[in-house]
Amino acid sequence: MAFTDQPLVVGDTADFTLYAKKDGVVWDISGGTVLLYLRKPDGTVLSAFTATISNGAGGVAHYQVADTVLDTAGDWARQWKIEKSGVELKTKIIYFSVEPALA
């Protein structure tokens, strides 16, 4: 399990959270679909993970990545895709680092 003030380490779980905005304002994503894409350090893009919308009116969704997903040390990337009422938006790519485990 990762701590909020610690870097991610191979084998950690991670809870990634989306705060959706459209045209600069909070986007009510109620009834929509939110997917999380992860790209490994070698460039492999993992299959989309379906996120949980925890506060649709507030534009909040999250996905908790299992401890088997972050299996490689290095620079990773994540991107969200939101689909609602025929509109599809992708977030900017967010880069993050996963450190090797010592044991």
Buried (B, 14 or more C-beta within 10 A) or exposed (E): EBEEEEEBBBBBBBEBEBBBEBEEEBBBBEEBBBBBBBBBEEEEEBEBBEBEBEBBEBBBBBBBBEBEBBEEBEEBBBBBBBBBEEEEBEBEEEEBEBBEEEE
